[in-house]
Amino acid sequence: MSTADAGTAPAARLLCRRCGLALAVLCLLAWASFAVLQLDLRPIAGAAGRAELGAYLSRFFPPDLSAGFLRRTAAGALETIAISLIGTLLAAIAGAILALPASGRSGAAGRAAARLLLNLLRSVPELVWAALMVLAAGLGPFAGTLALALHTSGVLGRLFADALENAPAGPEQALREAGTPALPAFLLGMLPVVAPQFLSYTLYRWEMNLRMATVLGFVGAGGLGQMLYYEFSLLHEPRASTLIAAMLALSILIDAASARLRALLQRR
Amino acid sequence: MSARSPRDPAATRRIGVAVGAAVVLWPLFSVAEFDPFSLLGGNNAAVMGAFLARFLPPKLDPAFLSLVARAAVETLAIATAGMTLALAIGAPLGLLLSRSLAASEVGPGPGRGLDRFLRGMVRVLLTGLRGIPELVWALVLVRVFGLGPASAVLALGLTYGGMLAKVYAEILDSAADTPARALLGAGAGRLEAFLFGLLPDCAQELASYTIYRWECAVRASIVMGFVGAGGLGQLMDQSMKMLNGEEVATILAVFLLLVALADRVSAAVRRGLA
């Protein structure tokens, strides 16, 4: 009996009672989710369904690689990059401005109000902002730019405010007490301290926004996404597959570039 | 070389960087069709104003509320079911991908080249899975499965499966691999080496990342509704197309509540794990 206990000991330790309970709850939740959804998986269930699926997917090949369409795809990719870059830039500026009251520089009430605004901006997803901005600014990349700027200024404003609150106040205070006016004291005493953090947050959000900008077009906000949605609704699958390949290439490029950039920033 | 300004010795460089940035950014502003006045031009402002004016008061009649509640439950179910699928894809692929668990990495031997080749193939597959945004997967899958949550669950499963596999492998590889290596060296299989050599060290980080991803899945599942893949997003898309401000206000409020709830749950679980 004691040998049997020794034999099962590692397994018993591995699967403690609490972990077992947690696993059971998780399985129950997963089962409940599938039960609520009652997914209709007929298209891939039977042999006929699978054949149909195969036939549908084969319509994506070969991709449309004609020079004219490739040029339009490249233009779409450039538009996507422009949307993400300008959106992030606007967000960094707005975020920095909002971060000043949000870090408590204009009293507790100002801090609470600014943080509430930042929370609101941040909680509404980019795509919902994009759908709203398409109403406000019309179809096209400007709506996407505004959508990214609105959501991201909420994110960056919060991060910038936290950075400002956590930065040492010494240099700025010293300048103030020596008689420097508020603005130069902030620019020379505080900004250099937090600038590297601001920059790295902004770059990180730019990376995320570039990914986001590829799909914002689904609601009409420009870039590759808008082209994809358009070609898709016209049942131009070969063109859609070219655009999806372009999105994939862009994503791989971002991955590589951000890894490079991060290594570079770390070395400095 | 003398400084141009006695006040700021870095002025030359700063001005240079600013001018360079402006030269690069200027054409991009026009590519992005940057035009703040379009917000006021035409009848854009009037349409938007009328739409926003209808936000208050939000629509609160019982029939609509029960519709929204059902969509909210559906959104949570999509996220959870999608994560279940993602785990089923991500966990085995993550184990396959992890270098600490590869017997072939312990030393030279037969199958080392093949092993590396297979890992490379898995990595390519994963790049494809997570490199294509979930919204694009959903758009394609809606054509196959029709409108409704099935395509959202599959899209989440595929994209997040790819992400989970990559991050799981990274977590496993960043832990100390000596116990797992010792087990492998003593002839244990990959799964045993993982369960007894790596999991005790990594369990907390793995679980915490998984919960965080679930939180992201809740956010993502609303967005996927915009291509017709069920949940709150689909409802919001319909209301927006009809310019029904009071409905959008209600749905948006419920969505914000849902995200805050997911945030709380995820933070609480992660605190419990720590």
Interface residues (C-beta under 8 A of the other chain):
Chain A: P10 L14 L29 A30 A32 S33 F34 V36 L37 L39 D40 L41 P43 I44 L53 Y56 L78 E79 I81 A82 I83 L85 I86 G87 L89 S123 V124 P125 L127 V128 A131 L132 L135 A136 A137 G138 G140 P141 F142 G144 T145 R211 T214 V215 F218 V219 G222 G225 L228 Y229 F232 A240 I244 M247 L248 S251 I252 D255
Chain B: L25 L28 F29 V31 A32 E33 F34 D35 S38 L39 G42 N44 A45 V47 M48 F51 V73 E74 L76 A77 I78 T80 A81 T84 T127 G128 G131 I132 P133 L135 V136 L139 V140 R143 V144 F145 G146 G148 P149 A150 V153 L195 F196 L199 P200 R219 I222 V223 F226 V227 G230 M236 D237 M240 L243 L252 L256 V259 A260
